[in-house]
Amino acid sequence: MCGYLAQAQLLVAQLSDYLLPELFQMHNPRCHFLIIFIQLISIISFYHYVIPIRGEDNNTSAVKVDVGIILDLETDVGKVMHISVLLALEDYHANASRGAIRIVPHIKDSKKDDVEATSAAIYLLKDVQVQAIFGPQMSTQTDFVIDLGNRVKVPIISPATSPLLTVKENPYFIRAALPSSSQTKAIAALVKNFDWREVVVIYEDSPYGFGIVPHLTDALLEISSLVSYRSVLSPSANDDQILKELYNLNTKQTRVFVVHLRPYLASRLFLKAKEAGMMSSGYAWIMTDVLTSLLDLVDHSVIESSMQGVLGIKPYIPRSNQLNNYTKRWRKRFRQEYPDMDQIELNAFGLWAYDGITLLAEAVGKLGTTAIPKLKKPDTRENLTDLDALGTSEVGSQLIDSMRNTVLKQGLSGDYRIIDGELQPFPYQIVNIIGKGEKSIGFWTEKDDISCKLKNGKTAAKCNNKQLGAIFWPGDSTIVPRGWEMPTSGKKLRVGVPLKGGLEQLIKVERDSKTQAVTATGFCADVFKEVILSLPYALPYEFIPFPIQDPLTLPDYDDLVHKITSQDYDAVVGDVTILASRSEYVDFTLPFIESGISVVVPVRDDDRRDAWIFLKPLKSELWITTGAFFVFIGFVVWVLEHRVNKEFRGPKRKQVGMIFWFSFSTLVFAHRERVTSNLTRFVLIVWVFVVLVLTSSYTASLTSMLTLQQLQPTITDLNDLIKNGEYVGYQEGSFVKDVFIKRMKFDSSKFRSYITLEDYDDALSRGSKNGGVGAIVDELPYLRLFLNKYCRKYIMVGRIYKAAGFGFAFPKGSPLVPDVSRAVLKVMEGEFMNNVIQKWFGNETGCPQKDETAITSDSLTLDSFKGLFLIAGVSAGSALLLFFLNFLNQNREILATDDSIWQKLTAIAKVFDEEKDNSNSMSEKPSESNGSNAPKLLAASEASPEILPDLPLQIPEIRISDGLGASPAAEGFSTTEPGTPVHETITDTIEEI
């Protein structure tokens, strides 16, 4: 203490030497008082300032709390955090009131060694008995120290970034820095922003390195991207090993690299990448947050020569006056503590160390001013190891509870929030390396994704309200790299094509006998070549034939596509249909032609030469139903007319014949029999209408059959193939066989495979009974080719089973797929597609019948006339019911007798068979004079026809009317007024004739 006072006196003396000569010249008593006051204030201020810096107490009543600090002071990051820890404690003590708790730091250097860090922790816990430990900074060192903290119940506040260290499993662990996993979504958003599908991760072989990989992989999968390759570098790798790995990466397609290395190893990587030509146009490099935050530790010459155009992300630290003032203090203190070291800049780890120590100090301050007890030793006298003798902290649980959920709103790094022991993510800043430093081009937050402006007003340079500002890529390029290139190994794109002996219009493969060069022609090959030419870059390729009709292995198109997964081919081109099962292991481009599955069958012979063609307009069930109704209507008419109409009476044979004759005569409207019952007329009106519709429909259908030449299929329903046991043909190696077996339950033994269109024709011509087939099932492009050639012999029937179409196949996740799909759309929208279809498929309008895909029979069915028959049946049935009800009512006295049922039925039948007397139903009786004259006139007419000389002139008119069935008098509808005996006599005479 005396030494400190001596220093204070020396300072006062220096001030006196400077101020006294001026003051004494004033000869004023007040000046002497001012001199004494300045000396007193100087001594007090110096004493108050110096003691806290040295970590000593100027007040014996202050409560001391020992805190351990474990840092790697041999590293630049360790030194940065060391200065921040000292300044944080100084600021806390400077703002503390008298009698407050004083934190005594005990700093230990781990010397980049895990054992040293563990030894330092044991020393601090056993000998010093600290109440908390800040550090270590390395993840491997922190792992064991956390276990010690859990055992002793002492909080461990560590800036280690490895996500393998979890706060959930370690209740006394507080992470004072962001874990490396927190940046993975920001990296994924950056990859998505540029539509990159694959990335290569380069990381060091350490817990710091491989801890990020699973989290980054998951984040990329969420945006449909993936890690195509993982490049692991040893921290001790030499330049030759780094260069060898870079050459290996250069042979792969992916050109987007995520670098998760520490500054020393990263600087060597970029130097060698420049040497390998991988810092040129077309490459994209992304640095993770640790490397970007510590970019000032990388040599500036390396940045200028080998890192231009690299992108990086780092936690965004908002600038403030408080931070600017602190940065000046920090630089000055760094020069004092490390005078022989080159100046380095304050970084995020230094700011987090300051805020972390501040939170720890505030938590310690909440313990109160009572003495803090030492660690409680175990109650045993046995010889204990260092670990067993550590004891447990009595205030550790209070400290950890105070720190696990707390917020430092005005921290140097911004809002420093600890939730459940984990530092919460900051907004990430995206930077672009240009010149000697970095340029901000945007930001990322989990809520707003990538943007050029934060809500606090911070804007990236030259943002212009876009997602990101202007970016300069490697090679001084402003064009966004597409993220992949063809490998530099010199290999071309290996394209597998099906080799088969038929249907060469779609794909034909030939090999030159001299040069062995493979060429592919046909519709699919021409479209592929045009698509490749439409790409915005050159894509060399070579065709490799794949035999489909190999009699030994019997391969199919699925085997061809599987060659991609086995890495024998880089793509497959041909008549390959896009199927859900195939898309599980390859990626298809958009289809370049529509497809579907249908059936082709032979057409029938010309039916116009058939002697029984007149029966074909109506189906058999319609013929039967019509005949049954003719008989039924005849029976109804006979029942209604039997008692009242002489035409329907007589011998039984005559009555049965009348039933058939009358009903069938209505077919040509030739019935001449009179009907007297109104119910009969009602039934006939409806039935004549039904007959009219039937005859008209029959006439139209028969006319169509006789006058129009039609191509009718031999089979109109696919179920007929199954019922008749027909054989079905399909293309060798096609998937359509499985489709019909699964969907239509076809017998697999009923399928026969063919290769060429001529084979199809021959098989259909022979038929199933002669070793051929009854139908061909295939995809529409093949069937159209077949029908273009044989359109008058065969026809397409049944419905079309939809398929996605033909597409080009590539490996799963291939970056070529989106580019080729866009090129396919461009080709399909142009004139080229029409020309190539005309070239290989010919004129599709040359045969009108080929487009008929749904053929049905021209014969009329019962379904079309169900309504008419229903109306006719109900009408006739209702009339019959009314007649019987009326008849039974008229003969109810028979039913009222006591006879047996059989006797009653017999009596009813006899009454029904008797002719009904219609005398009461005639017109009103004439007067007596008229009545007496009528018989006389009738008798006279019988004796001598000359009595009525004018009658023959009227008889022809009456007969004609009766013949047409339109005379009201003949039908019993006399409208003659009463008292006209001449008319009655004429009528009776005509009836007798």
Rosetta blueprint (number, residue, H / E / L):
1 M L
2 C H
3 G H
4 Y H
5 L H
6 A H
7 Q H
8 A H
9 Q H
10 L H
11 L H
12 V H
13 A H
14 Q H
15 L H
16 S H
17 D H
18 Y H
19 L H
20 L H
21 P H
22 E H
23 L H
24 F H
25 Q L
26 M L
27 H L
28 N L
29 P H
30 R H
31 C H
32 H H
33 F H
34 L H
35 I H
36 I H
37 F H
38 I H
39 Q H
40 L H
41 I H
42 S H
43 I H
44 I H
45 S H
46 F H
47 Y H
48 H H
49 Y H
50 V H
51 I H
52 P H
53 I H
54 R L
55 G L
56 E L
57 D L
58 N L
59 N L
60 T L
61 S L
62 A L
63 V L
64 K E
65 V E
66 D E
67 V E
68 G E
69 I E
70 I E
71 L E
72 D L
73 L L
74 E L
75 T L
76 D H
77 V H
78 G H
79 K H
80 V H
81 M H
82 H H
83 I H
84 S H
85 V H
86 L H
87 L H
88 A H
89 L H
90 E H
91 D H
92 Y H
93 H H
94 A H
95 N H
96 A L
97 S L
98 R L
99 G L
100 A L
101 I L
102 R E
103 I E
104 V E
105 P E
106 H E
107 I E
108 K E
109 D E
110 S L
111 K L
112 K L
113 D L
114 D H
115 V H
116 E H
117 A H
118 T H
119 S H
120 A H
121 A H
122 I H
123 Y H
124 L H
125 L H
126 K H
127 D H
128 V H
129 Q L
130 V L
131 Q L
132 A E
133 I E
134 F E
135 G L
136 P L
137 Q L
138 M L
139 S H
140 T H
141 Q H
142 T H
143 D H
144 F H
145 V H
146 I H
147 D H
148 L H
149 G H
150 N H
151 R H
152 V H
153 K L
154 V L
155 P L
156 I E
157 I E
158 S E
159 P L
160 A L
161 T L
162 S L
163 P L
164 L L
165 L L
166 T L
167 V L
168 K L
169 E L
170 N L
171 P L
172 Y L
173 F E
174 I E
175 R E
176 A L
177 A L
178 L L
179 P L
180 S H
181 S H
182 S H
183 Q H
184 T H
185 K H
186 A H
187 I H
188 A H
189 A H
190 L H
191 V H
192 K H
193 N H
194 F L
195 D L
196 W L
197 R L
198 E E
199 V E
200 V E
201 V E
202 I E
203 Y E
204 E E
205 D L
206 S L
207 P H
208 Y H
209 G H
210 F H
211 G L
212 I L
213 V H
214 P H
215 H H
216 L H
217 T H
218 D H
219 A H
220 L H
221 L H
222 E H
223 I L
224 S L
225 S L
226 L E
227 V E
228 S E
229 Y E
230 R E
231 S E
232 V E
233 L E
234 S L
235 P L
236 S L
237 A L
238 N L
239 D H
240 D H
241 Q H
242 I H
243 L H
244 K H
245 E H
246 L H
247 Y H
248 N H
249 L H
250 N H
251 T L
252 K L
253 Q L
254 T E
255 R L
256 V E
257 F E
258 V E
259 V E
260 H E
261 L L
262 R L
263 P H
264 Y H
265 L H
266 A H
267 S H
268 R H
269 L H
270 F H
271 L H
272 K H
273 A H
274 K H
275 E H
276 A L
277 G L
278 M L
279 M L
280 S L
281 S L
282 G L
283 Y L
284 A E
285 W E
286 I E
287 M E
288 T L
289 D H
290 V H
291 L H
292 T H
293 S H
294 L L
295 L H
296 D H
297 L H
298 V L
299 D L
300 H H
301 S H
302 V H
303 I H
304 E H
305 S H
306 S H
307 M L
308 Q L
309 G L
310 V L
311 L E
312 G E
313 I E
314 K E
315 P E
316 Y L
317 I L
318 P L
319 R L
320 S L
321 N H
322 Q H
323 L H
324 N H
325 N H
326 Y H
327 T H
328 K H
329 R H
330 W H
331 R H
332 K H
333 R H
334 F H
335 R H
336 Q H
337 E H
338 Y L
339 P L
340 D L
341 M L
342 D L
343 Q L
344 I L
345 E L
346 L L
347 N L
348 A H
349 F H
350 G H
351 L H
352 W H
353 A H
354 Y H
355 D H
356 G H
357 I H
358 T H
359 L H
360 L H
361 A H
362 E H
363 A H
364 V H
365 G H
366 K L
367 L L
368 G L
369 T L
370 T L
371 A L
372 I L
373 P L
374 K L
375 L L
376 K E
377 K L
378 P L
379 D L
380 T L
381 R L
382 E L
383 N L
384 L L
385 T L
386 D L
387 L L
388 D L
389 A L
390 L L
391 G L
392 T E
393 S L
394 E L
395 V L
396 G H
397 S H
398 Q H
399 L H
400 I H
401 D H
402 S H
403 M H
404 R H
405 N L
406 T E
407 V E
408 L E
409 K E
410 Q E
411 G E
412 L L
413 S L
414 G E
415 D E
416 Y E
417 R E
418 I E
419 I E
420 D L
421 G L
422 E E
423 L E
424 Q L
425 P L
426 F L
427 P L
428 Y E
429 Q E
430 I E
431 V E
432 N E
433 I E
434 I E
435 G L
436 K L
437 G E
438 E E
439 K E
440 S E
441 I E
442 G E
443 F E
444 W E
445 T E
446 E L
447 K L
448 D L
449 D E
450 I E
451 S E
452 C L
453 K E
454 L L
455 K L
456 N L
457 G L
458 K L
459 T E
460 A L
461 A L
462 K L
463 C L
464 N L
465 N L
466 K L
467 Q L
468 L L
469 G L
470 A L
471 I L
472 F L
473 W E
474 P L
475 G L
476 D L
477 S E
478 T L
479 I L
480 V L
481 P L
482 R L
483 G L
484 W E
485 E L
486 M L
487 P L
488 T L
489 S L
490 G L
491 K L
492 K L
493 L E
494 R E
495 V E
496 G E
497 V E
498 P E
499 L E
500 K L
501 G L
502 G L
503 L L
504 E L
505 Q L
506 L L
507 I L
508 K E
509 V E
510 E E
511 R E
512 D L
513 S L
514 K L
515 T L
516 Q L
517 A L
518 V E
519 T E
520 A E
521 T E
522 G L
523 F H
524 C H
525 A H
526 D H
527 V H
528 F H
529 K H
530 E H
531 V H
532 I H
533 L H
534 S H
535 L L
536 P L
537 Y L
538 A L
539 L L
540 P L
541 Y E
542 E E
543 F E
544 I E
545 P E
546 F E
547 P E
548 I L
549 Q L
550 D L
551 P L
552 L L
553 T L
554 L L
555 P L
556 D L
557 Y H
558 D H
559 D H
560 L H
561 V H
562 H H
563 K H
564 I H
565 T H
566 S L
567 Q L
568 D L
569 Y L
570 D L
571 A E
572 V E
573 V L
574 G L
575 D L
576 V L
577 T E
578 I L
579 L L
580 A L
581 S L
582 R H
583 S H
584 E H
585 Y L
586 V E
587 D E
588 F E
589 T L
590 L L
591 P L
592 F L
593 I E
594 E E
595 S E
596 G E
597 I E
598 S E
599 V E
600 V E
601 V E
602 P E
603 V E
604 R L
605 D L
606 D L
607 D H
608 R H
609 R H
610 D L
611 A L
612 W L
613 I H
614 F H
615 L H
616 K L
617 P L
618 L E
619 K L
620 S H
621 E H
622 L H
623 W H
624 I H
625 T H
626 T H
627 G H
628 A H
629 F H
630 F H
631 V H
632 F H
633 I H
634 G H
635 F H
636 V H
637 V H
638 W H
639 V H
640 L H
641 E H
642 H L
643 R L
644 V L
645 N L
646 K H
647 E H
648 F H
649 R L
650 G L
651 P L
652 K H
653 R H
654 K H
655 Q H
656 V H
657 G H
658 M H
659 I H
660 F H
661 W H
662 F H
663 S H
664 F H
665 S H
666 T L
667 L L
668 V L
669 F L
670 A L
671 H L
672 R L
673 E L
674 R L
675 V L
676 T L
677 S L
678 N H
679 L H
680 T H
681 R H
682 F H
683 V H
684 L H
685 I H
686 V H
687 W H
688 V H
689 F H
690 V H
691 V H
692 L H
693 V H
694 L H
695 T H
696 S H
697 S H
698 Y H
699 T H
700 A H
701 S H
702 L H
703 T H
704 S H
705 M H
706 L H
707 T H
708 L L
709 Q L
710 Q L
711 L L
712 Q L
713 P E
714 T L
715 I L
716 T L
717 D L
718 L H
719 N H
720 D H
721 L H
722 I H
723 K H
724 N H
725 G L
726 E L
727 Y L
728 V E
729 G E
730 Y E
731 Q E
732 E L
733 G L
734 S L
735 F L
736 V H
737 K H
738 D H
739 V H
740 F H
741 I H
742 K H
743 R H
744 M L
745 K L
746 F L
747 D L
748 S H
749 S H
750 K H
751 F E
752 R E
753 S E
754 Y E
755 I L
756 T L
757 L H
758 E H
759 D H
760 Y H
761 D H
762 D H
763 A H
764 L H
765 S H
766 R H
767 G L
768 S H
769 K H
770 N H
771 G L
772 G L
773 V L
774 G L
775 A E
776 I E
777 V E
778 D E
779 E E
780 L H
781 P H
782 Y H
783 L H
784 R H
785 L H
786 F H
787 L H
788 N H
789 K H
790 Y L
791 C L
792 R L
793 K L
794 Y E
795 I E
796 M E
797 V E
798 G E
799 R E
800 I E
801 Y E
802 K E
803 A E
804 A E
805 G E
806 F E
807 G L
808 F L
809 A E
810 F E
811 P E
812 K L
813 G L
814 S L
815 P L
816 L H
817 V H
818 P H
819 D H
820 V H
821 S H
822 R H
823 A H
824 V H
825 L H
826 K H
827 V H
828 M H
829 E L
830 G L
831 E H
832 F H
833 M H
834 N H
835 N H
836 V H
837 I H
838 Q H
839 K H
840 W H
841 F H
842 G L
843 N L
844 E L
845 T L
846 G L
847 C L
848 P H
849 Q H
850 K H
851 D H
852 E L
853 T L
854 A L
855 I L
856 T L
857 S L
858 D L
859 S L
860 L E
861 T L
862 L H
863 D H
864 S H
865 F H
866 K H
867 G H
868 L H
869 F H
870 L H
871 I H
872 A H
873 G H
874 V H
875 S H
876 A H
877 G H
878 S H
879 A H
880 L H
881 L H
882 L H
883 F H
884 F H
885 L H
886 N H
887 F H
888 L H
889 N H
890 Q H
891 N L
892 R H
893 E H
894 I H
895 L H
896 A L
897 T L
898 D L
899 D L
900 S L
901 I H
902 W H
903 Q H
904 K H
905 L H
906 T H
907 A H
908 I H
909 A H
910 K H
911 V H
912 F H
913 D H
914 E L
915 E L
916 K L
917 D L
918 N L
919 S H
920 N H
921 S H
922 M L
923 S L
924 E L
925 K L
926 P L
927 S L
928 E H
929 S H
930 N H
931 G H
932 S H
933 N H
934 A H
935 P H
936 K H
937 L H
938 L H
939 A H
940 A H
941 S H
942 E H
943 A H
944 S L
945 P H
946 E H
947 I H
948 L L
949 P L
950 D L
951 L H
952 P H
953 L H
954 Q H
955 I H
956 P H
957 E H
958 I H
959 R H
960 I H
961 S H
962 D H
963 G H
964 L H
965 G L
966 A L
967 S L
968 P L
969 A L
970 A L
971 E L
972 G L
973 F L
974 S L
975 T L
976 T L
977 E L
978 P L
979 G L
980 T L
981 P H
982 V H
983 H H
984 E H
985 T H
986 I H
987 T H
988 D H
989 T H
990 I H
991 E H
992 E H
993 I L
